[in-house]
């Protein structure tokens, strides 16, 4: 049991009162879900020329070249609403746009931390079109959008876009995969260009080579419209960097929360329970405005449903560059061996990688 002041109290040595994720219950209207389909803050300023290819991995340099040309090819007026490319959703009642030469989609195939999201966001930024006709989101965010708007309204809303970028395309839920595959078919028919990433699975030599085969199989009739780009390399989040700091003491975490304006302070088991009451589509809003997340009593996640919710929260914190300071177990012990060897293992490895990076970012807060 903690002997430190709760987040609603005031630390005797500080005027800062930490926030609490457990006290937040955001409501997000559907139109906001559409408006927020842009690269997250972590990738707002990335560009092709800020991507640093590993000199030992020529596929990384090749990917920049191919994607730059793909972006340039999306210019012109195939989609026009008579408003100069500005404004809200487009409706298409007239002649179907002429099909451009070459593939209408690209798929970035590679492991964790090779910069796929950086490249995908750079493609979004480099595409010569107004932000209103470009969309960027994770696979989960796209399925949440369909749930909020309905299938036909999602087709109508995104059908006027020039480009849709889907990060972390998930191949482990057959129902969602069929739903999104059908949606993408409708969007391609409307002239929308597509780009997607997904993570290969770690731990087996050569296993990642099958990721593109799996992806192309799952999107069924669209396979011929995609060009697959293999991006080899090591996880840049840990390439040449020190190991993530070990967990801190509960006293250090609490003191840091009270000394950091905009930090939250929560008991980890209580937070896991609270996540079950908030739809994952709202986790971005849940973390809005936070400058740090401080967690006490981190322990192994008890079940798969809880683990999958934690993965989504880790993604939203990573997107928003929110450092995470924690006491208890290190992040590489969050998930059981059974989880790490099961069907959702790629999500859990991604969460460990991202939380480790955020824990490293939090180190500077303790030193203040």
Kinemage of the C-alpha trace (Angstrom):
@kinemage 1
@onewidth
@group {chain A} dominant
@subgroup {mainchain}
@vectorlist {calphas} color= white
{ca unk a 1} P 0.000 0.000 0.000
{ca unk a 2} L 1.376 3.398 -0.959
{ca unk a 3} L 2.390 5.763 1.843
{ca unk a 4} L 2.599 8.716 -0.542
{ca unk a 5} L -0.071 11.342 -1.185
{ca unk a 6} L -2.751 10.458 -3.743
{ca unk a 7} L -2.906 12.344 -7.027
{ca unk a 8} L -5.770 14.431 -5.704
{ca unk a 9} L -3.640 15.629 -2.780
{ca unk a 10} L -0.746 18.043 -2.542
{ca unk a 11} L 2.825 17.041 -1.872
{ca unk a 12} L 4.288 19.033 1.022
{ca unk a 13} L 7.340 20.005 -1.031
{ca unk a 14} L 5.479 21.063 -4.159
{ca unk a 15} L 2.676 23.293 -5.400
{ca unk a 16} L 1.972 20.896 -8.290
{ca unk a 17} L -1.039 18.596 -8.019
{ca unk a 18} L -0.632 15.665 -10.450
{ca unk a 19} L -3.389 14.734 -12.843
{ca unk a 20} L -4.915 11.263 -12.897
{ca unk a 21} L -5.730 9.152 -15.930
{ca unk a 22} L -8.204 7.245 -13.778
{ca unk a 23} L -10.188 10.451 -13.244
{ca unk a 24} L -10.632 11.034 -16.976
{ca unk a 25} L -13.602 9.782 -19.018
{ca unk a 26} L -13.351 11.557 -22.385
{ca unk a 27} L -16.119 11.650 -24.974
{ca unk a 28} L -14.990 12.044 -28.578
{ca unk a 29} L -17.521 13.015 -31.295
{ca unk a 30} L -17.273 11.194 -34.620
{ca unk a 31} L -16.303 14.316 -36.576
{ca unk a 32} L -13.269 14.739 -34.335
{ca unk a 33} L -12.159 11.190 -35.175
{ca unk a 34} L -12.041 12.199 -38.851
{ca unk a 35} L -10.333 15.554 -38.231
{ca unk a 36} L -7.620 13.879 -36.163
{ca unk a 37} L -6.615 11.448 -38.905
{ca unk a 38} L -3.252 13.147 -39.399
{ca unk a 39} L 0.263 12.058 -38.375
{ca unk a 40} L 0.535 12.182 -34.565
{ca unk a 41} L 2.738 14.781 -32.825
{ca unk a 42} L 5.803 12.509 -32.782
{ca unk a 43} L 5.679 12.384 -36.586
{ca unk a 44} L 4.368 15.870 -37.319
{ca unk a 45} L 7.748 17.244 -38.382
{ca unk a 46} L 9.303 14.152 -39.995
{ca unk a 47} L 10.175 14.219 -43.663
{ca unk a 48} L 12.037 11.962 -46.065
{ca unk a 49} L 15.187 14.029 -45.578
{ca unk a 50} L 15.023 13.568 -41.784
{ca unk a 51} L 14.970 9.787 -42.116
{ca unk a 52} L 18.459 8.430 -41.385
{ca unk a 53} L 18.965 5.159 -43.294
{ca unk a 54} L 21.214 2.556 -41.773
{ca unk a 55} L 24.239 2.463 -44.133
{ca unk a 56} L 24.308 -1.306 -43.724
{ca unk a 57} L 20.719 -1.658 -44.963
{ca unk a 58} L 20.375 -0.484 -48.605
{ca unk a 59} L 16.665 -1.324 -48.568
{ca unk a 60} L 16.101 1.690 -46.307
{ca unk a 61} L 17.601 4.109 -48.836
{ca unk a 62} L 15.662 2.427 -51.635
{ca unk a 63} L 12.406 2.866 -49.710
{ca unk a 64} L 12.963 6.626 -49.466
{ca unk a 65} L 13.533 6.831 -53.222
{ca unk a 66} L 10.465 4.757 -54.126
{ca unk a 67} L 8.144 6.529 -51.684
{ca unk a 68} L 9.307 9.978 -52.783
{ca unk a 69} L 8.404 9.090 -56.366
{ca unk a 70} L 5.074 7.629 -55.231
{ca unk a 71} L 4.209 10.872 -53.409
{ca unk a 72} L 5.140 12.971 -56.428
{ca unk a 73} L 2.904 10.802 -58.600
{ca unk a 74} L -0.109 11.683 -56.438
{ca unk a 75} L -0.066 15.284 -57.587
{ca unk a 76} L -2.377 16.652 -60.262
{ca unk a 77} L -6.106 16.900 -60.392
{ca unk a 78} L -7.506 13.378 -60.415
{ca unk a 79} L -9.583 14.386 -57.398
{ca unk a 80} L -11.112 17.814 -57.707
{ca unk a 81} L -14.166 19.304 -56.087
{ca unk a 82} L -14.015 22.649 -57.839
{ca unk a 83} L -12.638 24.255 -54.666
{ca unk a 84} L -8.931 24.077 -55.371
{ca unk a 85} L -8.434 20.972 -53.249
{ca unk a 86} L -9.609 22.714 -50.064
{ca unk a 87} L -12.617 22.099 -47.885
{ca unk a 88} L -14.629 19.220 -46.511
{ca unk a 89} L -15.585 15.766 -47.755
{ca unk a 90} L -15.829 15.177 -51.504
{ca unk a 91} L -18.717 13.503 -53.262
{ca unk a 92} L -18.272 11.824 -56.594
{ca unk a 93} L -21.280 11.508 -58.847
{ca unk a 94} L -19.635 12.013 -62.185
{ca unk a 95} L -17.168 10.118 -64.287
{ca unk a 96} L -14.768 7.808 -62.494
{ca unk a 97} L -11.269 9.354 -62.355
{ca unk a 98} L -8.763 8.020 -64.819
{ca unk a 99} L -6.539 5.351 -63.301
{ca unk a 100} L -2.918 6.472 -62.846
{ca unk a 101} L -0.105 4.343 -64.172
{ca unk a 102} L 1.651 1.982 -61.751
{ca unk a 103} L 0.545 0.587 -58.395
{ca unk a 104} L -2.116 2.472 -56.479
{ca unk a 105} L -0.804 1.343 -53.106
{ca unk a 106} L 2.439 0.684 -51.263
{ca unk a 107} L 3.019 -1.698 -48.383
{ca unk a 108} L 6.032 -1.237 -46.082
{ca unk a 109} L 7.162 -4.643 -44.867
{ca unk a 110} L 9.660 -4.755 -42.012
{ca unk a 111} L 10.364 -5.403 -38.357
{ca unk a 112} L 10.167 -3.161 -35.327
{ca unk a 113} L 11.930 0.173 -35.261
{ca unk a 114} L 13.174 0.314 -38.871
{ca unk a 115} L 11.334 3.610 -39.407
{ca unk a 116} L 8.203 2.433 -41.201
{ca unk a 117} L 5.949 4.938 -39.438
{ca unk a 118} L 8.490 7.714 -40.091
{ca unk a 119} L 8.407 6.855 -43.788
{ca unk a 120} L 4.613 6.557 -43.862
{ca unk a 121} L 4.210 9.974 -42.220
{ca unk a 122} L 6.805 11.427 -44.598
{ca unk a 123} L 4.738 10.121 -47.513
{ca unk a 124} L 1.673 11.883 -46.084
{ca unk a 125} L 3.596 15.148 -45.724
{ca unk a 126} L 5.205 14.877 -49.183
{ca unk a 127} L 1.963 14.177 -51.054
{ca unk a 128} L 1.023 17.431 -52.856
{ca unk a 129} L -2.521 17.765 -51.557
{ca unk a 130} L -4.303 19.720 -48.840
{ca unk a 131} L -4.451 18.074 -45.384
{ca unk a 132} L -8.216 17.792 -45.770
{ca unk a 133} L -7.804 15.237 -48.562
{ca unk a 134} L -5.119 13.136 -46.877
{ca unk a 135} L -5.794 10.768 -43.969
{ca unk a 136} L -3.371 9.027 -41.614
{ca unk a 137} L -4.310 6.593 -38.868
{ca unk a 138} L -3.643 3.221 -37.330
{ca unk a 139} L -5.614 0.147 -38.309
{ca unk a 140} L -7.400 0.323 -34.938
{ca unk a 141} L -8.313 3.970 -35.487
{ca unk a 142} L -9.724 3.110 -38.916
{ca unk a 143} L -11.916 0.326 -37.540
{ca unk a 144} L -13.032 2.677 -34.749
{ca unk a 145} L -13.993 5.243 -37.407
{ca unk a 146} L -16.154 2.681 -39.198
{ca unk a 147} L -17.773 1.848 -35.869
{ca unk a 148} L -18.503 5.518 -35.178
{ca unk a 149} L -19.686 6.580 -38.657
{ca unk a 150} L -20.943 3.355 -40.176
{ca unk a 151} L -19.480 1.692 -43.265
{ca unk a 152} L -21.207 3.711 -45.978
{ca unk a 153} L -20.547 7.055 -44.302
{ca unk a 154} L -16.875 6.126 -43.875
{ca unk a 155} L -16.672 5.315 -47.590
{ca unk a 156} L -18.312 8.639 -48.431
{ca unk a 157} L -16.065 10.608 -46.070
{ca unk a 158} L -12.757 9.032 -47.087
{ca unk a 159} L -13.726 8.499 -50.739
{ca unk a 160} L -12.913 12.115 -51.519
{ca unk a 161} L -9.362 11.783 -50.249
{ca unk a 162} L -6.269 11.527 -52.382
{ca unk a 163} L -4.301 9.369 -49.912
{ca unk a 164} L -5.069 7.074 -46.975
{ca unk a 165} L -2.133 5.914 -44.819
{ca unk a 166} L -2.764 2.977 -42.472
{ca unk a 167} L -0.141 2.302 -39.805
{ca unk a 168} L 0.136 -1.061 -38.027
{ca unk a 169} L -2.192 -3.010 -40.321
{ca unk a 170} L -3.337 -5.952 -38.195
{ca unk a 171} L -3.635 -9.435 -39.597
{ca unk a 172} L -4.750 -11.218 -36.423
{ca unk a 173} L -8.466 -10.349 -36.387
{ca unk a 174} L -10.215 -11.951 -39.382
{ca unk a 175} L -13.420 -9.920 -38.949
{ca unk a 176} L -11.693 -6.544 -38.832
{ca unk a 177} L -9.346 -7.522 -41.652
{ca unk a 178} L -12.250 -8.419 -43.967
{ca unk a 179} L -14.026 -5.185 -42.995
{ca unk a 180} L -11.012 -3.021 -43.789
{ca unk a 181} L -10.209 -4.967 -46.963
{ca unk a 182} L -13.744 -4.305 -48.223
{ca unk a 183} L -13.445 -0.638 -47.256
{ca unk a 184} L -10.141 -0.285 -49.105
{ca unk a 185} L -11.677 -1.821 -52.215
{ca unk a 186} L -14.392 0.846 -52.207
{ca unk a 187} L -11.824 3.599 -51.672
{ca unk a 188} L -9.567 2.392 -54.477
{ca unk a 189} L -12.586 2.380 -56.785
{ca unk a 190} L -13.085 6.040 -55.806
{ca unk a 191} L -9.492 6.838 -56.777
{ca unk a 192} L -7.899 6.942 -53.318
{ca unk a 193} L -4.213 5.955 -53.108
{ca unk a 194} L -3.269 3.670 -50.224
{ca unk a 195} L -0.180 3.097 -48.100
{ca unk a 196} L 0.151 0.672 -45.199
{ca unk a 197} L 2.610 -0.784 -42.720
{ca unk a 198} L 2.549 -3.770 -40.406
{ca unk a 199} L 5.091 -5.403 -38.162
{ca unk a 200} L 6.686 -8.732 -38.912
{ca unk a 201} L 6.966 -11.186 -36.067
{ca unk a 202} L 10.260 -11.394 -34.154
{ca unk a 203} L 12.154 -14.476 -33.075
{ca unk a 204} L 12.392 -16.673 -36.162
{ca unk a 205} L 14.994 -16.316 -38.892
{ca unk a 206} L 13.283 -15.418 -42.148
{ca unk a 207} L 9.800 -15.331 -40.613
{ca unk a 208} L 9.347 -11.681 -41.533
{ca unk a 209} L 9.590 -12.543 -45.235
{ca unk a 210} L 6.055 -13.880 -45.071
{ca unk a 211} L 4.517 -10.654 -43.774
{ca unk a 212} L 3.960 -9.183 -47.219
{ca unk a 213} L 2.471 -12.475 -48.441
{ca unk a 214} L 0.038 -12.454 -45.508
{ca unk a 215} L -0.895 -8.828 -46.110
{ca unk a 216} L -1.492 -9.252 -49.825
{ca unk a 217} L -3.558 -12.370 -49.206
{ca unk a 218} L -5.753 -10.632 -46.633
{ca unk a 219} L -6.555 -7.646 -48.848
{ca unk a 220} L -7.706 -10.160 -51.476
{ca unk a 221} L -8.591 -8.473 -54.774
{ca unk a 222} L -6.429 -5.426 -54.024
{ca unk a 223} L -3.140 -7.333 -54.000
{ca unk a 224} L -2.272 -6.442 -57.586
{ca unk a 225} L -2.636 -2.760 -56.739
{ca unk a 226} L 0.094 -2.774 -54.076
{ca unk a 227} L 3.842 -2.619 -54.376
{ca unk a 228} L 5.563 -4.249 -51.394
{ca unk a 229} L 8.722 -2.585 -50.079
{ca unk a 230} L 10.899 -4.663 -47.760
{ca unk a 231} L 12.723 -2.523 -45.151
{ca unk a 232} L 15.449 -4.418 -43.316
{ca unk a 233} L 17.277 -3.300 -40.199
{ca unk a 234} L 17.476 -3.244 -36.424
{ca unk a 235} L 15.168 -1.419 -34.024
{ca unk a 236} L 16.407 2.186 -34.204
{ca unk a 237} L 14.872 2.917 -30.795
{ca unk a 238} L 17.584 0.774 -29.250
{ca unk a 239} L 20.291 0.984 -31.901
{ca unk a 240} L 23.480 2.281 -30.269
{ca unk a 241} L 21.570 3.638 -27.257
{ca unk a 242} L 21.911 2.696 -23.587
{ca unk a 243} L 19.482 0.215 -22.118
{ca unk a 244} L 16.271 1.622 -20.718
{ca unk a 245} L 16.601 2.668 -17.083
{ca unk a 246} L 15.377 0.132 -14.522
{ca unk a 247} L 12.155 0.929 -12.677
{ca unk a 248} L 12.395 3.662 -10.076
{ca unk a 249} L 11.274 3.520 -6.467
{ca unk a 250} L 7.709 4.517 -5.632
{ca unk a 251} L 9.081 7.519 -3.765
{ca unk a 252} L 11.044 8.716 -6.825
{ca unk a 253} L 8.022 8.308 -9.105
{ca unk a 254} L 5.715 10.158 -6.713
{ca unk a 255} L 8.140 13.006 -6.067
{ca unk a 256} L 8.688 13.424 -9.810
{ca unk a 257} L 4.936 13.555 -10.448
{ca unk a 258} L 4.537 16.321 -7.889
{ca unk a 259} L 7.508 18.206 -9.312
{ca unk a 260} L 6.397 18.030 -12.970
{ca unk a 261} L 3.690 20.341 -14.254
{ca unk a 262} L 1.200 18.409 -16.382
{ca unk a 263} L 2.225 14.966 -15.092
{ca unk a 264} L -0.268 12.272 -14.157
{ca unk a 265} L 0.146 9.883 -11.246
{ca unk a 266} L -1.738 6.584 -11.106
{ca unk a 267} L -1.512 3.177 -9.516
{ca unk a 268} L -0.900 0.755 -12.397
{ca unk a 269} L -3.500 -1.898 -11.447
{ca unk a 270} L -6.115 0.847 -10.979
{ca unk a 271} L -5.247 2.284 -14.398
{ca unk a 272} L -5.666 -1.116 -16.046
{ca unk a 273} L -9.104 -1.350 -14.478
{ca unk a 274} L -10.022 2.145 -15.676
{ca unk a 275} L -8.977 1.379 -19.264
{ca unk a 276} L -11.731 -1.231 -19.375
{ca unk a 277} L -14.281 1.575 -18.933
{ca unk a 278} L -12.939 3.749 -21.788
{ca unk a 279} L -13.266 2.783 -25.456
{ca unk a 280} L -9.804 2.462 -27.075
{ca unk a 281} L -10.803 5.069 -29.691
{ca unk a 282} L -10.736 7.581 -26.822
{ca unk a 283} L -7.274 6.751 -25.488
{ca unk a 284} L -5.794 9.641 -27.461
{ca unk a 285} L -8.189 12.032 -25.744
{ca unk a 286} L -7.432 10.281 -22.440
{ca unk a 287} L -3.774 11.307 -22.728
{ca unk a 288} L -4.410 14.796 -24.102
{ca unk a 289} L -2.273 17.531 -22.576
{ca unk a 290} L -0.092 15.230 -20.480
{ca unk a 291} L 3.599 16.048 -20.163
{ca unk a 292} L 4.475 12.813 -18.354
{ca unk a 293} L 2.817 9.644 -17.086
{ca unk a 294} L 3.933 8.388 -13.666
{ca unk a 295} L 2.902 4.874 -12.640
{ca unk a 296} L 3.369 3.063 -9.353
{ca unk a 297} L 3.277 -0.680 -8.717
{ca unk a 298} L 3.695 -1.831 -12.328
{ca unk a 299} L 3.048 -5.558 -12.431
{ca unk a 300} L 2.397 -8.294 -14.987
{ca unk a 301} L -0.784 -7.778 -17.008
{ca unk a 302} L -3.337 -10.350 -15.815
{ca unk a 303} L -5.134 -11.293 -19.043
{ca unk a 304} L -5.156 -10.795 -22.796
{ca unk a 305} L -8.033 -8.302 -22.978
{ca unk a 306} L -6.266 -6.042 -20.502
{ca unk a 307} L -2.982 -6.497 -22.364
{ca unk a 308} L -4.510 -5.435 -25.681
{ca unk a 309} L -5.942 -2.282 -24.106
{ca unk a 310} L -2.519 -1.473 -22.667
{ca unk a 311} L -0.988 -1.866 -26.145
{ca unk a 312} L -3.334 0.819 -27.518
{ca unk a 313} L -2.499 3.152 -24.620
{ca unk a 314} L 1.230 2.609 -25.210
{ca unk a 315} L 0.757 3.497 -28.895
{ca unk a 316} L -1.077 6.730 -28.052
{ca unk a 317} L 1.561 7.743 -25.483
{ca unk a 318} L 4.343 7.011 -27.965
{ca unk a 319} L 2.598 8.975 -30.720
{ca unk a 320} L 2.341 11.957 -28.391
{ca unk a 321} L 5.904 11.623 -27.033
{ca unk a 322} L 4.731 11.380 -23.419
{ca unk a 323} L 7.527 10.007 -21.190
{ca unk a 324} L 6.584 7.219 -18.785
{ca unk a 325} L 8.154 6.909 -15.328
{ca unk a 326} L 7.335 3.771 -13.381
{ca unk a 327} L 8.014 1.739 -10.282
{ca unk a 328} L 7.533 -1.996 -9.993
{ca unk a 329} L 8.349 -4.487 -12.746
{ca unk a 330} L 10.378 -3.444 -15.821
{ca unk a 331} L 8.362 -3.121 -19.007
{ca unk a 332} L 9.863 -6.221 -20.603
{ca unk a 333} L 8.091 -8.293 -17.928
{ca unk a 334} L 4.602 -6.886 -18.507
{ca unk a 335} L 3.437 -9.777 -20.682
{ca unk a 336} L 3.586 -13.481 -19.917
{ca unk a 337} L 5.558 -15.952 -22.019
{ca unk a 338} L 2.240 -17.340 -23.232
{ca unk a 339} L 1.240 -13.883 -24.517
{ca unk a 340} L 4.621 -13.277 -26.135
{ca unk a 341} L 4.365 -16.584 -27.968
{ca unk a 342} L 0.703 -16.230 -28.944
{ca unk a 343} L -1.187 -14.735 -31.838
{ca unk a 344} L -0.930 -11.138 -30.599
{ca unk a 345} L 2.805 -11.251 -29.915
{ca unk a 346} L 3.662 -8.625 -32.511
{ca unk a 347} L 1.538 -6.097 -30.593
{ca unk a 348} L 3.162 -6.948 -27.285
{ca unk a 349} L 6.694 -6.670 -28.650
{ca unk a 350} L 5.797 -3.299 -30.163
{ca unk a 351} L 4.411 -2.110 -26.822
{ca unk a 352} L 7.555 -3.211 -24.981
{ca unk a 353} L 9.731 -1.427 -27.538
{ca unk a 354} L 7.745 1.792 -27.318
{ca unk a 355} L 7.348 1.836 -23.537
{ca unk a 356} L 11.083 1.217 -23.210
{ca unk a 357} L 11.758 4.248 -25.398
{ca unk a 358} L 9.356 6.363 -23.306
{ca unk a 359} L 10.988 5.155 -20.088
{ca unk a 360} L 14.305 6.336 -21.473
{ca unk a 361} L 12.736 9.720 -22.241
{ca unk a 362} L 11.504 9.940 -18.633
{ca unk a 363} L 15.000 9.669 -17.203
{ca unk a 364} L 15.527 13.421 -17.613
{ca unk a 365} L 12.543 14.167 -15.380
{ca unk a 366} L 14.096 12.443 -12.385
{ca unk a 367} L 17.314 14.405 -12.839
{ca unk a 368} L 15.516 17.764 -12.664
